């Protein structure tokens, strides 16, 4: 049996009212509203302390190598959690998966808050990443289950905004707490607040989330190879293009700040303003980008965002003035305009009976392939600072070309994620 849905099939029980959800469209499925509240609340808590974790580790006695290991462990767990997260969402249902991931993350926040020494923080990371990575495929599946194709990109845009706005709000508040209480006490207080938010999210998910589809597992959901082979050719080509673009981004990601501050000789404070401009532009264009993708189709907006990925490092390198750098970082913000469209395209193409598993395999492959990109960029940087930016542009441009050579997908709404309401 496949869950069906139409624009007018909402019942009063499927709507969520109240101030938390007042910014959403009145017909938005309650599950998407619960997901949105979860994303916002947990991001609001995590951003209180996330930027200060290296300093927290150092204050707890960790050396530089251990701080680096913490960062590498995050990247590794980000890859390892993706497919198991999607598999659980398909096998146990979206609600149980969300409760498991949120519970593990809340326990991880608690370990962070109580950590007497840095090894406990590494242990807590295993729980924290359960939400950040393990629940990621479930968010795709919830949107695919609940919304028709004509509204998915907008929903993904809202998701992206909800995750990123706390970066602007919470990080300064966490900094104030640290300045007032010291690094250890400040981070511990921030983590304790996040525990409270996590418990509140668990209550909201338990009381309000409803699984619409049966939880009987697909036989293919347990096998990565079967899930990959079940991807439509268009989705595999999108994955190939996305990998190239993200590898390109990874080559330059750690060196943009160094190029701007060392080669262009811009102060760290001025770089902070440029970065804020980039984030503001990204947030401002998520919703318009999602709406354009819903109205005109996904491919054009995805191609545009891949083009901006390639143009950003070139624009930074070519900037001859402060105004040029501002323009470059505006381009850096615009490279997020097609993110909702790309996520929607993944959901549109994913098979209906293993939507979350397909998303998990997609991101597992992509994230693993991106891991060596930063090291490659480091070798290029040592030879000449501009080489990492040049390589990033070339590799991202190759991803754009691969995407443009991919024929448009013909989606059968009865066979792909979300069923016939697509």
ABEGO torsion letter per residue (X at the ends): XBBBBBAAABBAAABBBEAAAAABBAABBAAAAAAAAAAAAAAAAAAAAAAAAAAAAAAAGBBAAAAAAAAAAAAAAAAAAAAAAAAAAAAAEAAAAAAAAAAAAAAAAAAAAABABAAAAAAAAAAAAAAAAAAAAAAAAAAAAABBAAAAAAAAAAAAAAAAAAAAAAAAAAAAAAAAAEAAAAAAAAAAAAAAAAAAAAAAAAAABBBABBABBBAAAABAAAAAAABBAAAAAAAAAAAAAAAAAAAAAAAAAAAAAAAAGBBAAAAAAAAAAAAAAAAAAAAAAAAAAAAAEAAAAAAAAAAAAAAAAAAAAABABAAAAAAAAAAAAAAAAAAAAAAAAAAAABBAAAAAAAAAAAAAAAAAAAAAAAAAAAAAAAABAAAAAAAAAAAAAAAAAAAAABBBBBBBAAABBGEAAX
